[in-house]
Structure formats: C-alpha cells, structure tokens
Amino acid sequence: MVDNQHWLDRWKENRIGFHEPAVNQHLKTYLPQFAVPVGAPVFLPLCGKALDITWLAQQGYEVIGIELSQLAIESFFAENSLDYERVESDRFAIYTSGNIRLLQGDFYDLRNDDLSACHFVYDRAALIAMEVTDRPRYYEHMLSIIPQASNMLLITLEYDQAEMLGPPFSVPTDEVIQNYQTAFSIDLLEANDIIDERPRWRKVGLTALRESVFRLESCR
Ligand SMILES: C[S@@+](CC[C@H](N)C(=O)[O-])C[C@H]1O[C@@H](n2cnc3c(N)ncnc32)[C@H](O)[C@@H]1O
C-alpha cells in the first residue's frame, strides 16, 4: 500500500527516481499558453524538491508547494543554496524563501483559503503518485481547494497496470476527463510513447508507456 509512510521512507532511503535533474520541458513549453500574470501565486501539489519550483519563482511567480517530507523540502533549499524561514502552524510547517512558500504536511489538510488567488496548478507526478483507489479523493480534494478560476497543466503516464505495480500509477485519459470535465475544458496537448527513454521501466516489465500532457482551462 502506498501510504504517507511509503513516501517518507523513499526520501529517507533516497529512492527518488521521480526527481528530474532539469526543469520539466513541458512546463517550459506550455506555461506561456496559460498567460499567468507575473506575481500571481501558482500551486504545485506534491512538489518534492523539483527544480520546477525555482524555475517558476525565477519567472516571477509566487510558488506555493505542498510536500509531505521534511527531508525533501530541506534538501530543496540546501541544493538550491536558498536561506529560508520556518514556522509551524496547526497543520503545516511553513518554509518561506523569497517568493517560494513550501508547506510541509499532507495535501489533504490543505484548505481553499491556503490557495486563494492561485491562478495556475502544475501537476507533475502528483496525480500519478496516487493509487487508483485514492484518486477519487485526490480529484475531489483538488477541486475543493483550488480557486474556481485556476487553470492546470497536468502530466500523466499511462501503461498496462498489470505490467507494473507503481508508483507511478497509470492514469487513463478517460479517467482524467471524467473527473475534471465538470470544472475544466480539457485539451490534450501531446501524448508520446516514452518507453525508449525509460529503460529502467522496460527492465521491470513495461512494454509501452505513454506520457500525456493536458491543458485544463477553468469553465466553472
Ligand atoms: C512522485 S513524487 C513527485 C514529486 C514532484 N512533483 C516532482 O515532480 O519531482 C510524489 C511526491 O509527493 C509526496 N507526497 C505523497 N503523498 C503526499 C501527500 N498526501 N501530501 C503531500 N505530499 C505527498 C511525496 O513525498 C513525493 O515527494
């Protein structure tokens, strides 16, 4: 079972194959399409220590991330040579450095007043970190905490779930549409077979792996 302890253990044991050594290319390519006003808050669910955080901050946005692991957050600041302030609230430890605010705690403890005025959500390796049984709760909670007007760039993976246990989990496009279509108009920006770029997963048994990039535009 992939519970919170699973993720804390992965960080402790440095089993973080999901961490990308560079800023995500889809984020760089598609962010301009969203026309997010400079200075606006943007939200990164389950943010890890992604380099995307600093990149978004450098573009002039106020970055709000939520991450379970203290180790992940403190590694992020150390590896980016950023000083931070840490304060504890009733629900989170809040780390602030310039226009970056990382909340250490559980995504499901977020409330909509934590994300007020947020314009843009960037979901890379967050939805796909959730098991199929947990995803209804994830979609529902996401829609309850983000402001109605916010748009989202969502990156998913799809493969035969019988070939690998996950995480990452396979999230079918139909599922994304079913769960988000009441709130967003959904545009599939690109879908690519990326198995040749992930030899590690071919080794564990995957025969095909599709990465999909969605633009979700608020219609609420
Ligand atoms: C697959 S990683 C992706 C991290 C990041 N988005 C990236 O692109 O590198 C998923 C992350 O979500 C965190 N996480 C898992 N469940 C969480 C929860 N309920 N609340 C907050 N963070 C969570 C894990 O600790 C892990 O760092």
The ligand as an SDF file (V2000), in Angstrom:
LIG
                    3D

 27 29  0  0  0  0  0  0  0  0999 V2000
    6.2820   11.0920   -7.3930 C   0  0  0  0  0  0  0  0  0  0  0  0
    6.8300   12.3210   -6.2990 S   0  0  0  0  0  0  0  0  0  0  0  0
    6.7550   13.7640   -7.3250 C   0  0  0  0  0  0  0  0  0  0  0  0
    7.4570   14.9600   -6.7620 C   0  0  0  0  0  0  0  0  0  0  0  0
    7.4680   16.1950   -7.7030 C   0  0  0  0  0  0  0  0  0  0  0  0
    6.1510   16.5580   -8.1650 N   0  0  0  0  0  0  0  0  0  0  0  0
    8.4050   16.0200   -8.8650 C   0  0  0  0  0  0  0  0  0  0  0  0
    7.9630   16.2240   -9.9980 O   0  0  0  0  0  0  0  0  0  0  0  0
    9.5830   15.6840   -8.6380 O   0  0  0  0  0  0  0  0  0  0  0  0
    5.4340   12.4930   -5.2210 C   0  0  0  0  0  0  0  0  0  0  0  0
    5.7220   13.3480   -4.0250 C   0  0  0  0  0  0  0  0  0  0  0  0
    4.5350   13.5530   -3.2990 O   0  0  0  0  0  0  0  0  0  0  0  0
    4.7870   13.4930   -1.9180 C   0  0  0  0  0  0  0  0  0  0  0  0
    3.5130   13.1100   -1.3150 N   0  0  0  0  0  0  0  0  0  0  0  0
    2.9040   11.9030   -1.4050 C   0  0  0  0  0  0  0  0  0  0  0  0
    1.6970   11.9240   -0.7780 N   0  0  0  0  0  0  0  0  0  0  0  0
    1.5570   13.1940   -0.2930 C   0  0  0  0  0  0  0  0  0  0  0  0
    0.5280   13.8380    0.4450 C   0  0  0  0  0  0  0  0  0  0  0  0
   -0.5980   13.1920    0.8190 N   0  0  0  0  0  0  0  0  0  0  0  0
    0.6920   15.1340    0.7730 N   0  0  0  0  0  0  0  0  0  0  0  0
    1.8240   15.8000    0.4190 C   0  0  0  0  0  0  0  0  0  0  0  0
    2.8350   15.2260   -0.2790 N   0  0  0  0  0  0  0  0  0  0  0  0
    2.7040   13.9440   -0.6290 C   0  0  0  0  0  0  0  0  0  0  0  0
    5.9230   12.5050   -1.7890 C   0  0  0  0  0  0  0  0  0  0  0  0
    6.6850   12.6830   -0.6100 O   0  0  0  0  0  0  0  0  0  0  0  0
    6.7330   12.7710   -3.0480 C   0  0  0  0  0  0  0  0  0  0  0  0
    7.7390   13.7020   -2.8260 O   0  0  0  0  0  0  0  0  0  0  0  0
  1  2  1  0
  2  3  1  0
  2 10  1  0
  3  4  1  0
  4  5  1  0
  5  6  1  0
  5  7  1  0
  7  8  2  0
  7  9  1  0
 10 11  1  0
 11 12  1  0
 11 26  1  0
 12 13  1  0
 13 14  1  0
 13 24  1  0
 14 15  1  0
 14 23  1  0
 15 16  2  0
 16 17  1  0
 17 18  1  0
 17 23  2  0
 18 19  1  0
 18 20  2  0
 20 21  1  0
 21 22  2  0
 22 23  1  0
 24 25  1  0
 24 26  1  0
 26 27  1  0
M  CHG  2   2   1   9  -1
M  END
$$$$
